[in-house]
Amino acid sequence: MLDTSFLVALARERDGKHARAKEILSHVKEGMLISEFVFAEFVNYLSAKDGGESAHAAAEGLLSSDAEFIFSNFDEVRDSLEILRKYSGFSFTDASCVAIMKRGGISKIASFDSDFDKLKEIERVY
């Protein structure tokens, strides 16, 4: 699973974690999953920081990549809200990643967000 913090670092060359994000990506062979909430958060962030052209180009790059897009169903949205309530500091987007990972039996997430370390069943690759 790919998190927003990872995608931002990957997309922005001036990001301090850009080189590490590229290195992680070079080792990822499977599991490049992106939720619709991560995609939206990523595009919104880039649009706010770098403008619409940059956000559009990065979004198109993801859409044409080998990444698989995952769309939450109603039950996962409800599960995301429960996770949000349970774990302090989680955003709804983070909580939705956890819900999707639990549904799919996914244990690893590429993320620079240490909030994921609160969950023993998830291994954060960073």
C-alpha positions in Angstrom: 0.0 0.0 0.0 1.2 3.5 -0.8 0.5 6.4 1.5 0.3 10.1 0.7 3.5 11.0 2.4 5.4 8.5 0.3 3.8 9.7 -2.9 4.5 13.4 -2.1 8.2 12.6 -1.4 8.3 10.7 -4.6 6.8 13.5 -6.7 8.7 16.4 -5.2 12.4 16.4 -6.0 13.0 19.0 -3.3 11.4 16.9 -0.6 14.0 15.7 1.9 12.8 12.1 1.6 12.7 12.1 -2.3 15.8 9.9 -2.7 14.6 7.4 -0.1 11.1 7.3 -1.8 12.8 6.5 -5.1 14.9 3.8 -3.5 11.8 2.2 -1.9 9.9 2.3 -5.2 12.8 0.5 -7.0 12.2 -2.4 -4.6 8.5 -2.6 -4.8 7.5 -5.3 -7.2 3.9 -5.9 -6.1 1.4 -4.2 -3.9 1.4 -0.7 -5.4 -2.1 0.0 -4.1 -3.5 3.5 -3.8 -6.8 4.3 -2.2 -9.1 7.0 -3.7 -8.6 8.9 -0.5 -4.8 8.8 -0.7 -5.0 9.9 -4.4 -7.3 12.8 -3.5 -5.1 13.9 -0.6 -2.0 13.7 -2.8 -3.5 15.7 -5.6 -4.9 18.3 -3.2 -1.5 18.7 -1.5 0.4 19.1 -4.7 -2.2 21.6 -6.1 -1.9 23.7 -2.9 1.9 23.6 -2.8 3.0 23.5 -6.4 -0.1 24.5 -8.4 -2.6 22.7 -10.6 -0.2 22.0 -13.5 2.1 20.1 -11.2 -0.7 18.3 -9.5 -2.2 17.3 -12.8 1.1 16.0 -14.2 1.8 13.9 -11.0 -1.8 12.6 -11.0 -1.5 11.5 -14.7 1.7 9.8 -13.8 0.0 7.7 -11.2 -2.9 7.0 -13.4 -0.6 5.6 -16.1 1.6 3.7 -13.7 1.3 0.0 -12.6 -0.4 1.1 -9.3 -3.8 -0.4 -8.6 -6.4 2.0 -7.4 -8.7 0.7 -4.6 -12.1 2.2 -3.9 -13.7 1.8 -0.4 -17.1 0.3 0.1 -19.6 1.5 2.6 -18.4 -1.0 5.3 -14.8 0.2 4.9 -15.8 3.8 5.3 -17.6 2.8 8.5 -14.5 0.8 9.6 -12.3 3.9 8.8 -14.4 6.0 11.1 -14.0 3.5 13.9 -10.2 3.4 13.4 -10.2 7.2 13.3 -11.9 7.3 16.7 -9.6 4.6 18.2 -6.2 6.0 17.2 -5.3 9.6 18.1 -3.5 11.5 15.3 -4.9 9.4 12.5 -6.5 11.3 9.6 -9.5 9.8 7.9 -7.2 9.0 4.9 -4.8 7.1 7.2 -7.7 5.2 8.8 -9.1 4.3 5.4 -5.7 2.8 4.4 -5.8 0.7 7.6 -9.3 -0.5 6.8 -8.4 -1.4 3.3 -5.2 -3.2 4.4 -7.2 -5.2 7.0 -9.8 -6.2 4.3 -7.1 -7.3 1.9 -4.7 -8.9 4.3 -2.0 -6.3 3.5 0.7 -5.9 6.1 3.1 -3.3 4.5 2.7 0.4 3.8 5.2 2.7 2.1 4.8 5.8 4.3 6.9 8.4 6.1 4.0 8.9 8.6 4.9 7.4 11.9 1.2 7.2 13.0 1.1 3.8 11.3 3.6 2.5 13.8 0.7 2.5 16.4 -0.6 -0.7 14.7 1.4 -3.9 15.4 -0.1 -5.7 12.4 1.2 -3.1 9.9 4.8 -2.7 8.9 5.8 0.7 7.7 8.4 0.8 5.0 10.3 4.1 5.1 
